[in-house]
């Protein structure tokens, strides 16, 4: 019996808050085909946060990075459970924050991903003010190219 052709492809998505001049807070709705030149990602098996550049919000040591249209749960004493990951700051400076093993694997794969709805929120569930705090982040999306069956 022939095995179907299957290849895992990794693509990187870079988002810069300055490309969304209408935003006042860190709540992004990224539509593929409009904001990102790729129309859709099909058969997505993994999404990984690779880096985040953001100024540390006053009085905070971390922020929650939440992808609202992708299941991700964090058990926390802060009463925020739908976060994808937690991003810690090393200092008061604006500097890149790199991550290891902050990813979600989907089994079965997400058949069609047409947008990402992302919030970057503080412990009190309030958004970061983008007018003072430009942000940039990179996600790596892994998908299966070819037939699944």
N, C-alpha and C positions, 0 to 999 in steps of 0.2 A: 504494500500500500504506500502510495506517495505521501510524504509529509508536506504540508503546505509551507510555502515560503514565508518566513517570519524574521523580521529584523527589528531590533530595538534601536530607536533613534532618540538622541538627546538634543533638545533645543533650549536655548537660553532666552529669557524674556527680561529686558531691562526697562524699568519704569522710573521716570523722573517727575517729581511733583510739579516742576516748572513747565512741563508739557500739558498741564491741566490748569490753565489760568483761572477757570471758573471755580476751582476748589478753594475753600477757606479752611477746611479741616481735613484730616488724614483719613478720608473715606473715598476709596477709588472704585470706579466701575470701569473696567478695562474690557472693551468689546473687540474681539478679534475681527479683522477685516476693516475696522474703523480706526482704532487706536494702535493696533499692532497689525502689520501687513499680512499676517497669516490668517486665512479665513477661519479655520477651526483646527483643533487638535483632536484626532480620533484615536480611540483605544488607548487612553492615557493610563499608564500603570504606576506612575510616580510623579509627585511634585515635591521639589526640594527648595528651601530657602537657602541661597548661597551667600548673600551678603545684604547688609542694610547700612546705609549711611544716613544718619539723622543726628540732630543736636539733641543732647540730653534734656528732656523737659525739666523745668525747675521742680526740685523736691522729689524727683523720681530716680530710681536706680535701674528701672527696666520699663519696657513697654510690651504689650501683647500684640502679636502679629496674627491677625485673624483673616482667614479666607472663608467668607460666609457661605459660598455656594459649594464648598467641599467639606465633607465630614472630617472633623478633627476635634478631639476632646482633650482638655487639660483639666485635671482635678486640682483645685486650688482653694486656699482659704479666702481668696478675694472675691468669691462668688462669680467669677468669670470662668465658664466651663467650655465655651465654644471657640476657644482660641486654637490656632494651629501651632504656635510656638511662643516662647517667651524670649525676648531679646534684652540682654543685660548690657549696661554701659560700664566701661572701665574708668572713665574720668568725666570731667565737665566739658571736655573738648568735643568738637564735631569730628568724629573719626569713624572709619569703617568698622563694622562689627561682623566678623566672619563666623560661620556656623559649621559644625560637623554633625552629621546624623540628625538633622532637623528635616525629616521628610515623611511623607505619607505614601504608602503603597496601596493600590486599589486592586482588589481581586473580588469580583470580576473588574476588568478595566472600565473606566468611564468611556462610554461609547462615543460621545461627542461633547467636547468642551468648547463653548462659543464665547465665554466671557469669564472674567474673574472679578469677584466683588471682595475687596480687601479693605480692612480697617486696621489702623495702627492706633491703639488706644492705651491710655494710662490706667493705672490701678483703680482709679475712681470711675472708670468706664467713659471718661471724657476723651475726645479726640485731641491729638496734637494740633496746634495752630500752625498751619503751613506758611502763613505770611511771615512768621518768625523762624520757622523750622523747615527749610527745604529738605526733602527726603528723596532718596534714591534706593532702589533695591533690585536684586537679581534673583530670579527664580529659574530653576532648571526643570523642564518638563520632559519626561521620558514617555514615549509612546511606541506602540507596535505598528510597524509599517507592513502592509501585506495582509493576507487572510489569517484570521484567528482560528478557523476550523478547517 
